């Protein structure tokens, strides 16, 4: 699916779309099966975008996709691609 802007409107795969979404906290640290289930659930509920927090360090568990200098951190940077 490709998100673009046409004039003052968003398009998804070339069709005008109203975006309805959610923030997905800690997604980079979730097991793949949880993420797949969550994405299926969000889609079933009619959501068509998510915001993934690419920098997340909570409770001593740093799952940031980049370090403080902005350099990629494996394996988390790879989890941004689906």
N, C-alpha and C positions, 0 to 999 in steps of 0.2 A: 504494500500500500504506500502511496506517495502523497505526502502533504505538501501543498503549495498555496500561494496566495495569488488571487486574481482580483485586481482592483482592491476593494475593501472586504472581500470574502475569502474564506478558506475553501480549498477544494481537496478532496480525497480521490485519487485516481481520476482527476479531471472533472469530477462532479461536485457542485457546491455542497458544503456540509456545515452544519452547526456542531461545534465540538463540545462533547460532554465527556468529562474525564475525572481522573483521580490522581492523587499523589501516592506513589508506591514506595513507602519507606522501607529501607533495608533490603530492597530487592536483590542487590548484588550479593547478599549473603545467604539468600534463601536457596534451598535445594531445587534443582531443575523441575522436579515433579510438582513442587508447590507452586512454582512460577507458572507452569503450564496450566495447572488447575485454576489459579487465580486469574490468568488471562482469559481462559474460557468463561469463567464466571462473569468477569467484567464485560466481555463481549455479549454474553447472553442477556445481561442487564441493560444493554444498549449503549455502553460507553465506547467511545471510538478513539480515545487517546489516553496515555498515562504519562505522568512525570516521574522519572526515576531519579532518585537522589544519588548522584555519582560520587559524592563525598559524604561519607557516613562513618562516624567513629562514636560508638555508644557502648557503654559498659565494658570498656577494654577490648572491644571487638572492632578493629579498624578494617572496614571493607571498602575503603575509598578506591575509586578507579584511577585516581591520580594522586601523586604525592604533593607535598607543600610547594614544590617547584613546578608543578604542573606536568610532571613526567608520568607516563603510564605505569600502572602497577598490575602485574599479573597475579592471579588469574582474573582479577575483577574487571579490568578494561575489556577483556574478551566477552564478559557477560552482558555488555551493552548491546551486542549484536544478536539479533534473533532472526 
